[in-house]
Amino acid sequence: MSGGAQSAAIQATATAADQQQAVQVTVSTVPVLSALPRGEERRDFEVLVRVRAPTDATRRAPIDLVAVLDVSGSMTWSPEENAYPKNGGPSRLDLLKDAMKFIMDQLHAGDRLAIVAFNHNVVEGCSHFQLTEMPGDKQKRESLKVKWVDSIQPGGDTLFAPGLVKAIGILRSRAEADKHKRVGFIVFLSDGIEGVRSDRAKSELSPDYPSRGDWRKVVLPRNLNKQQAEDMDDHTPAVHTFGFSKFHDPGALHDIAGLSGGTYSFLNTGLDNITYAFALCLGDLRTVVAAGVSVNLTVLDPLVKITSIDAGGYDKWLDPNSGRKGRITIPVLYAGEVKDFIVHLEVPSHDRGKQLLLSVHGKCSLSGVEAADPEIEEDELRIERPSAAAGGSQPPKQNGEVIKQVLRFKILDMLKEFLDKTKKEGWDLKGKDKVIAEQLLGEKWKTFQKKNKSDLDEQGVMERYNGYVTKMQDDLKNGDGGAHVLAFDSSNKLQRVTTMGSPANVVPEFKTDEIKKMGGEAKKQRGEPVPEEELPPPQPPPATAVAKTPEERLPWPCACPEYDIIGEQLAYWSVVKRDLLRLVEQVEGDGGHRILTGTFRDLSLASINRAMYESVFLAVEHAHNLRSAYCAATGHRAVAAGYDGEERYQYDRQRAVP
C-alpha cells in the first residue's frame, strides 16, 4: 500500500471508530495480568470492565425534571448562620432562586420542568405540579422564571417526605409514552434538619407520611425490593440531593440519594457559589444519551468462576449457583461518561497457550426513543498462558488502570465500615462524637495504607488519597456531620461529580465536557472569570502555507516552505504546554492544593498531547499535498540540496497577486 493510501486508510479507520463511539455504547475489558503461566492459578484475578457512553450529545433524550425546594422559615436566614441577613445581604432563599433560574436557563427547549415547594407539608401556592415544556423563546422563558421562582415565599417547619412523595408521584403518573420518551429526574434541596416545632405545623401534619429516616418506604416502589425491580419503568427516578448550608442533614440526604440511584452534594462554605455548584452536579442531566444499560457477563471457560463484582452504587447480579453469569445495570449514561467496574474471577491452571476467560455484552436504549433496544457489541477477554520456561523469572507486571480501580473500591469499603460503625453506635457527628469519629477514620486509613502501600505507591495515588482523607478528617473535626465522607462516597460509587463542601472540592476525573461547559456558563452569569479548564480549547493557527521571506520563516531544517506549517504547529503547542506549566507553578506557589493542581496538570497535558498529535498529523498531510502540487506545477520532483529558497519566495508572491 502506498504512503498516501495507507494514510487515507488509517484516517478512515480512525474516523469510523470516532463515529461509532459517538453514537454507540461500547464495552471493553482489561485484565490485571495479560499473561499467566500455565501451571499457576489465581483465586482473585481482577478484570476491569469499562462502559463508555456515546460522545454525541446531539442524540440526547429529553428530560422531565422535578425540582423539590425547601421553603421553610430557615430559608430566610443568612447563608452562613442561623440568623437573618445583615446589611441587606442575601438570604438562602435569594441564592436558591438565582440557582433555580440558572437551571431553567440551561434546560433545552422541549425539556419539561415541575416545581414542588415544601416545608412541613407541600406548599401548593409556591408549587407548579404540571410538567411544563421549557419554551425556546427567551422572552417567554424569562416570564416563566418570574412567575414560578420570584413568587416563592418562605415559612413553616421542615419535613422531607411530603415533597418527596409528591415529586415521585408526578413522575410515576406520566403517560407511558412519556416514560419511554423522556428520562425523569428529581432535584431535592434543603438547608436544614427535619423538625416540627410550632403548634400550627403539628396540626397540619398528615399521618400518611412515613416517619423520619424510613426513606425506603418513601423512595422505593411499594412492595418492590430494589434488586427485584428489573423493569426500569418501575424504578424510582434518581433523586439528586443537595445540602445547602452547614446546618443541613447529611445522613438523610445521602440515604435518599443512595436508595434512588442519585448523587448527594453539599455546599457549606461560600454559599453564593450555589449556581456554580448546581452546574457541576447537574450539568450532565441534559445530555442523557443511553438508558437502561444492561451489561451481561458470561464466563467462557467451564473451570473459571466469577466470585464477586464491584459495581459501586449500581445494581449488580451474580448467579449464586454456577458463578458463570453476572450483570451490571446502569439506569442512564450521560454523553462522554466512562464507568469502570471490577469483576473478580477464580482462574485455575491451564494447559494451553491462550485462555478465553470472559464475554461482555448487553443492551441499552439510545436517546430513549428507539423502538428496539440496540445490542452492545460483545467484547471477549483472552489472556496468554505461557509455559513456565517461556514466562521467565520476572513476575508479570500488573495493569495500572485495573489496580487504580481496585483501590477505589477498597477505599469505598473502608468508608462503609466507618459509616456503619458511626450509625450503629448512634454517634452525634455534629456534636459530642465528632472528635472520636475523626480519630476512627484516621485509624482505618492508617490500616488501609499499611495493607495496600505497595499498590498505592506504585500507582502514584498515595498522596492524592491521603489528601482526600485528611480533608474528611478536618471536616469531621469541625462538625460537618460526616457530609464530606458521604459526598465522596456518593461521587465514587456512581463515578459522577459531587461537590464536597465547595465547587473546588470535586473528583476531577468525573467531570465531563458538558459539566465543564455548564460550569463556565455559571461563572459567566455571575460575571466571574471562567476557570481555565472550562474555557474553550485554544485554536491553533490555520494550517495554510503563507508566503514569507526567508528571514521570517521558522528555523525548520528544510528549504521547502510548505513544511513551515509543521514548525508553526509544533511551536504553537509548545507555547500552550509552557503556559499551562507556568500556570500550575504559579498556583502551587500561591499555596494552591498540590494534589488538585497536579491532577489538573496531568489531565490537561494528556488532552493537549492528543490535540497536538492530531494537529501535527494534519499539518504533515497538508504540507505533503501542497508540496506535491508545487512540484507538479514547476517541475521540481524533490527538494534538492541546491533548492533556491528565494526562487520559491518569488513563486509564492506571484501566486498571491490577484
Buried (B, 14 or more C-beta within 10 A) or exposed (E): EEEEEEBEEEEEEEEEEEEEBBBBBBBEBBBBBEBBBBEBEBEEBBBBBBBBBBBBBEBBBBBBBBBBBBBBBBBBBBBBEEEEBEEEEBBBBBBBBBBBBBBBBBBEEEBBBBBBBBBBBBBEEBBBBEBBBBBEEEEEBBEBBEEBBEEBEBBBBBBBBBBBBBBBEBBBEBEEEBBBBBBBBBBBBBBBBBBBEEEEBEEBBEEEBBEBEEBEEBBBBEEEEBEEBEEBEEBBBBBBBBBBBBBBBBBBBBBBBBBBBBBBBBBBEBBBBBBBBBBBBBBBBBBBBBBBBBBBBBBBBEEBBBEBBBBBBBBBBBBEEEBBBBBBBBBBBBBBBBBBBBBBBBBEEBEEEEBBBBBBBBBBBBBBEEEEBBEBBEBEBBBBBBEEEEBEEEEBEBBBBBBBBBBBBBBBEBBEEBBEBBEEEEBEBBEEBBEBBBEBBBEBBEEBBEEBEEBBEEBEBBEBBBBBBBBBBEBBBEBBBBBBBBBBBBBBBBBBBBBBBBBBBBBEEBBBBBBBBBBBBBBEBEEEEBBEBBEEEEEBEEBEBEBEEEEEBBEBEBBBBBBBBBBBBBBBBEEBBEEBEEBBEEBBEEEBBBBBBBBBBBBBBEEBEEBBEEBBBBBBBBBBEBBEEBBEEEEBEEBEEEEEEEEBBEBBEEEEEE
